[in-house]
Amino acid sequence: MTGARFMVTLAALIFIHFPMKINRSVASLFLLLLYSVLLFGQEAKSVAVMPAYSYKPDKAYFKSYWTAIKKTATGPAHWDKKEWIAFGGIVVGGAVLYIYDDPIRDFFQGHRSQSTDQISKYGFEPWGSGLYTLPLLGGFYLYGLSAKNRKARQVALGGTQAFVMGALSVTVLKVIFGRHRPYQDDPPNPRLWTGPFGQLEYTSMPSGHTTVAFSVATVFASVYRDKPWVGVLVYGMAGGVALSRLNDDKHWASDVFIGAALGFAVGKTVYHIMKGHSKLSLGISDTGGIALAYRL
């Protein structure tokens, strides 16, 4: 067993055998979800360079949706050492949040007020539902047409695709996992899961609002990577969406963590397809963090 595979195995054992009563089936489901997060962010290294589409809603653009869907079927057969270590890091991070879901919820609900509810309702939640996001993307596209601004059209079409792909992926995962939301039980219990295709009202894992917000934000930050303030702004807004879901008692902390990771991976995958990059990899950055990088 290589050092990288040992790391991910150790992470899995920590999660499954941590000194708390975490159901083994739940742990397995959670690891499967983490696998799917990396699935979105991993491009098989043998795939040839794909042509970038022309930044207009034509046949090539809509065909790219199918390309994005096919990427989700790509397994980790081509992962290298850094990617296995990154996987282990995500498993450990998710495990820690899962263990402390209950006290984290208590903290947010203990500090909840009418003001935080209003900020959540009007300031952040609509960015996750699409109420603000989709009109903004439409506005960017119209501006791009009138001003002949390629980047504006690029971010509009890429952001829309990321929104759709994020929403589709999270819907499938919600049905598979069937996790209870905090407000659905008295007392709230973060360990309740109905499993694959159980009762459809249990849709806590992962957070759809957070996934969509981070997927669109990642496209914005990637397209405007030459303007760092854009990344700060859009990721700050996406983070606000994640916090609003905790404030509103709609999700557990581990739900939004997985939603953010999945959204980031979806956004990078969409950007990768949009630009026609041939290689995309997940690994450890020079500073020790997890990085998703593309190479020409």
DRENKOL-432842 format. One line per field, with one value per residue (C-alpha): y, x, z; residue in three letters. Coordinates in nm, 3 decimals. Layout:
REM DRENKOL-432842
north Y, ...
east X, ...
up Z, ...
type ALA, ...
END
This chain:
REM DRENKOL-432842
north 0.000, 0.336, 0.622, 0.807, 0.510, 0.461, 0.821, 0.778, 0.441, 0.596, 0.881, 0.634, 0.436, 0.754, 0.836, 0.487, 0.400, 0.741, 0.702, 0.807, 0.593, 0.665, 0.407, 0.217, 0.248, 0.624, 0.635, 0.438, 0.671, 0.972, 0.832, 0.764, 1.126, 1.245, 1.019, 1.191, 1.533, 1.436, 1.266, 1.603, 1.757, 1.486, 1.467, 1.146, 1.247, 1.052, 1.262, 1.477, 1.854, 1.948, 2.250, 2.539, 2.651, 2.993, 3.173, 3.173, 2.939, 2.727, 2.353, 2.330, 2.499, 2.264, 1.966, 2.069, 1.986, 1.624, 1.644, 1.771, 1.486, 1.229, 1.366, 1.251, 0.892, 0.922, 0.728, 0.789, 0.544, 0.819, 0.977, 1.041, 1.060, 1.421, 1.349, 1.054, 1.267, 1.541, 1.285, 1.180, 1.543, 1.593, 1.275, 1.390, 1.739, 1.598, 1.355, 1.630, 1.840, 1.538, 1.459, 1.816, 1.884, 1.904, 2.158, 2.367, 2.379, 2.479, 2.766, 2.906, 2.868, 3.022, 3.333, 3.348, 3.665, 3.855, 4.050, 3.738, 3.598, 3.912, 3.917, 3.553, 3.598, 3.903, 3.907, 3.549, 3.284, 3.416, 3.365, 2.994, 2.958, 3.134, 3.429, 3.670, 3.450, 3.370, 3.730, 3.838, 3.581, 3.690, 4.050, 3.957, 3.786, 4.082, 4.316, 4.090, 4.100, 4.476, 4.563, 4.276, 4.167, 3.806, 3.754, 3.866, 3.614, 3.350, 3.395, 3.408, 3.081, 2.906, 3.025, 2.902, 2.563, 2.542, 2.633, 2.359, 2.094, 2.179, 2.156, 1.824, 1.663, 1.771, 1.652, 1.303, 1.293, 1.414, 1.126, 0.876, 0.991, 1.085, 1.272, 1.437, 1.816, 1.970, 2.105, 1.777, 1.595, 1.678, 1.675, 1.732, 1.435, 1.462, 1.082, 1.013, 0.895, 0.705, 0.589, 0.553, 0.623, 0.636, 0.907, 1.190, 1.469, 1.402, 1.602, 1.761, 1.618, 1.800, 2.162, 2.253, 2.628, 2.602, 2.377, 2.610, 2.922, 2.785, 2.638, 2.974, 3.164, 2.938, 3.016, 3.391, 3.364, 3.153, 3.374, 3.690, 3.538, 3.847, 4.049, 3.897, 4.116, 3.931, 3.603, 3.760, 3.903, 3.594, 3.344, 3.574, 3.573, 3.194, 3.162, 3.384, 3.147, 2.855, 3.037, 3.137, 2.769, 2.711, 3.019, 2.909, 2.560, 2.406, 2.212, 2.066, 2.199, 1.886, 1.940, 2.283, 2.165, 1.895, 2.136, 2.388, 2.124, 1.981, 2.327, 2.422, 2.101, 2.149, 2.508, 2.413, 2.126, 2.356, 2.614, 2.341, 2.224, 2.581, 2.660, 2.326, 2.236, 1.883, 1.807, 1.885, 1.755, 1.775, 1.778, 1.951, 2.304, 2.427, 2.591, 2.266, 2.332, 2.140, 2.272, 2.198, 2.286, 2.261, 2.222, 2.285
east 0.000, 0.144, 0.174, -0.108, -0.345, -0.247, -0.351, -0.697, -0.740, -0.638, -0.883, -1.162, -1.077, -1.076, -1.421, -1.568, -1.404, -1.402, -1.513, -1.870, -2.158, -2.142, -2.340, -2.119, -2.368, -2.378, -1.998, -1.997, -2.252, -2.050, -1.733, -1.923, -2.033, -1.677, -1.576, -1.836, -1.698, -1.357, -1.522, -1.645, -1.304, -1.100, -1.036, -0.883, -0.537, -0.560, -0.846, -0.745, -0.787, -1.150, -1.245, -1.375, -1.723, -1.782, -1.946, -2.293, -2.589, -2.531, -2.510, -2.155, -2.259, -2.550, -2.339, -2.094, -2.363, -2.341, -1.964, -1.993, -2.228, -1.988, -1.710, -1.903, -1.859, -1.479, -1.332, -1.011, -0.812, -0.569, -0.525, -0.172, -0.026, -0.131, -0.487, -0.516, -0.381, -0.630, -0.909, -0.794, -0.792, -1.151, -1.260, -1.102, -1.251, -1.596, -1.562, -1.476, -1.774, -2.005, -1.901, -1.963, -2.278, -2.494, -2.288, -2.233, -2.608, -2.655, -2.409, -2.585, -2.932, -2.817, -2.701, -2.996, -3.205, -3.455, -3.166, -2.976, -3.299, -3.354, -2.993, -3.026, -3.364, -3.279, -2.899, -2.786, -3.056, -3.167, -2.814, -2.850, -3.207, -3.132, -3.363, -3.069, -2.818, -3.002, -3.108, -2.748, -2.616, -2.873, -2.766, -2.402, -2.487, -2.687, -2.407, -2.156, -2.358, -2.408, -2.052, -1.892, -1.736, -1.620, -1.557, -1.908, -2.060, -1.819, -1.909, -2.281, -2.286, -2.036, -2.216, -2.550, -2.402, -2.245, -2.580, -2.759, -2.490, -2.466, -2.842, -2.863, -2.578, -2.703, -3.058, -2.933, -2.717, -3.000, -3.219, -2.938, -2.850, -3.187, -3.046, -3.286, -3.277, -3.225, -3.581, -3.748, -3.701, -3.758, -3.495, -3.282, -3.058, -2.766, -2.732, -3.067, -3.048, -3.312, -3.062, -3.101, -3.447, -3.616, -3.860, -3.805, -3.867, -3.529, -3.290, -3.037, -2.715, -2.564, -2.678, -2.816, -2.802, -2.436, -2.346, -2.505, -2.357, -2.003, -2.030, -2.131, -1.882, -1.602, -1.680, -1.677, -1.348, -1.190, -1.296, -1.189, -0.880, -0.685, -0.903, -0.854, -1.125, -1.384, -1.290, -1.303, -1.648, -1.809, -1.661, -1.761, -2.116, -2.112, -1.983, -2.269, -2.512, -2.359, -2.386, -2.744, -2.840, -2.701, -2.876, -3.208, -3.169, -3.204, -2.877, -2.605, -2.250, -2.129, -2.403, -2.271, -1.909, -1.981, -2.196, -1.912, -1.657, -1.893, -1.981, -1.614, -1.542, -1.843, -1.745, -1.386, -1.502, -1.735, -1.459, -1.221, -1.466, -1.544, -1.177, -1.093, -0.816, -0.687, -0.582, -0.744, -0.611, -0.680, -0.389, -0.195, -0.069, 0.276, 0.124, -0.030, -0.388, -0.605, -0.580, -0.766, -0.548, -0.568, -0.278, -0.259
up 0.000, -0.099, 0.145, -0.028, -0.012, 0.350, 0.419, 0.273, 0.447, 0.777, 0.722, 0.657, 0.971, 1.178, 1.050, 1.095, 1.429, 1.599, 1.964, 1.893, 1.771, 1.400, 1.206, 0.962, 0.679, 0.730, 0.721, 0.399, 0.244, 0.353, 0.200, -0.122, -0.126, -0.075, -0.362, -0.579, -0.483, -0.619, -0.915, -1.034, -0.999, -1.169, -1.541, -1.676, -1.787, -2.114, -2.253, -2.548, -2.558, -2.615, -2.824, -2.618, -2.716, -2.867, -2.574, -2.722, -2.656, -2.966, -3.029, -2.895, -2.572, -2.504, -2.605, -2.334, -2.075, -2.182, -2.164, -1.806, -1.717, -1.862, -1.645, -1.339, -1.457, -1.450, -1.160, -0.965, -1.177, -1.271, -0.928, -0.818, -0.468, -0.405, -0.510, -0.273, 0.010, -0.077, -0.064, 0.282, 0.393, 0.280, 0.457, 0.783, 0.751, 0.683, 0.973, 1.220, 1.117, 1.121, 1.476, 1.590, 1.386, 1.698, 1.899, 1.586, 1.535, 1.899, 1.851, 1.546, 1.689, 2.017, 1.829, 1.592, 1.596, 1.387, 1.237, 1.128, 0.983, 0.777, 0.656, 0.557, 0.387, 0.177, 0.167, 0.108, 0.059, -0.285, -0.419, -0.347, -0.473, -0.801, -0.737, -0.757, -0.938, -1.261, -1.337, -1.269, -1.515, -1.771, -1.722, -1.773, -2.101, -2.232, -2.131, -2.305, -2.625, -2.628, -2.525, -2.718, -2.390, -2.421, -2.051, -1.959, -2.201, -2.079, -1.714, -1.797, -1.991, -1.764, -1.452, -1.586, -1.667, -1.322, -1.165, -1.358, -1.302, -0.934, -0.891, -1.077, -0.888, -0.550, -0.623, -0.704, -0.392, -0.168, -0.285, -0.232, 0.120, 0.268, 0.565, 0.811, 0.834, 1.180, 1.206, 1.107, 1.436, 1.801, 1.932, 1.620, 1.546, 1.298, 1.289, 1.120, 0.759, 0.560, 0.301, -0.074, -0.210, 0.128, 0.229, -0.017, 0.234, 0.398, 0.181, 0.412, 0.265, 0.083, 0.092, -0.250, -0.189, -0.090, -0.381, -0.636, -0.476, -0.476, -0.826, -0.976, -0.758, -0.877, -1.241, -1.165, -0.975, -1.249, -1.539, -1.355, -1.195, -1.302, -1.063, -0.715, -0.562, -0.770, -0.606, -0.261, -0.336, -0.488, -0.243, 0.042, -0.090, -0.129, 0.227, 0.340, 0.169, 0.359, 0.691, 0.615, 0.586, 0.934, 1.071, 0.918, 1.066, 0.720, 0.727, 0.944, 0.920, 0.739, 0.477, 0.385, 0.396, 0.140, -0.059, -0.076, -0.181, -0.442, -0.573, -0.607, -0.797, -1.026, -1.100, -1.182, -1.402, -1.596, -1.638, -1.752, -2.020, -2.121, -2.181, -2.341, -2.095, -2.130, -1.773, -1.442, -1.113, -0.744, -0.505, -0.230, -0.290, -0.191, 0.116, 0.235, 0.123, -0.119, -0.475, -0.796, -1.093, -1.468, -1.709, -2.082
type MET, THR, GLY, ALA, ARG, PHE, MET, VAL, THR, LEU, ALA, ALA, LEU, ILE, PHE, ILE, HIS, PHE, PRO, MET, LYS, ILE, ASN, ARG, SER, VAL, ALA, SER, LEU, PHE, LEU, LEU, LEU, LEU, TYR, SER, VAL, LEU, LEU, PHE, GLY, GLN, GLU, ALA, LYS, SER, VAL, ALA, VAL, MET, PRO, ALA, TYR, SER, TYR, LYS, PRO, ASP, LYS, ALA, TYR, PHE, LYS, SER, TYR, TRP, THR, ALA, ILE, LYS, LYS, THR, ALA, THR, GLY, PRO, ALA, HIS, TRP, ASP, LYS, LYS, GLU, TRP, ILE, ALA, PHE, GLY, GLY, ILE, VAL, VAL, GLY, GLY, ALA, VAL, LEU, TYR, ILE, TYR, ASP, ASP, PRO, ILE, ARG, ASP, PHE, PHE, GLN, GLY, HIS, ARG, SER, GLN, SER, THR, ASP, GLN, ILE, SER, LYS, TYR, GLY, PHE, GLU, PRO, TRP, GLY, SER, GLY, LEU, TYR, THR, LEU, PRO, LEU, LEU, GLY, GLY, PHE, TYR, LEU, TYR, GLY, LEU, SER, ALA, LYS, ASN, ARG, LYS, ALA, ARG, GLN, VAL, ALA, LEU, GLY, GLY, THR, GLN, ALA, PHE, VAL, MET, GLY, ALA, LEU, SER, VAL, THR, VAL, LEU, LYS, VAL, ILE, PHE, GLY, ARG, HIS, ARG, PRO, TYR, GLN, ASP, ASP, PRO, PRO, ASN, PRO, ARG, LEU, TRP, THR, GLY, PRO, PHE, GLY, GLN, LEU, GLU, TYR, THR, SER, MET, PRO, SER, GLY, HIS, THR, THR, VAL, ALA, PHE, SER, VAL, ALA, THR, VAL, PHE, ALA, SER, VAL, TYR, ARG, ASP, LYS, PRO, TRP, VAL, GLY, VAL, LEU, VAL, TYR, GLY, MET, ALA, GLY, GLY, VAL, ALA, LEU, SER, ARG, LEU, ASN, ASP, ASP, LYS, HIS, TRP, ALA, SER, ASP, VAL, PHE, ILE, GLY, ALA, ALA, LEU, GLY, PHE, ALA, VAL, GLY, LYS, THR, VAL, TYR, HIS, ILE, MET, LYS, GLY, HIS, SER, LYS, LEU, SER, LEU, GLY, ILE, SER, ASP, THR, GLY, GLY, ILE, ALA, LEU, ALA, TYR, ARG, LEU
END
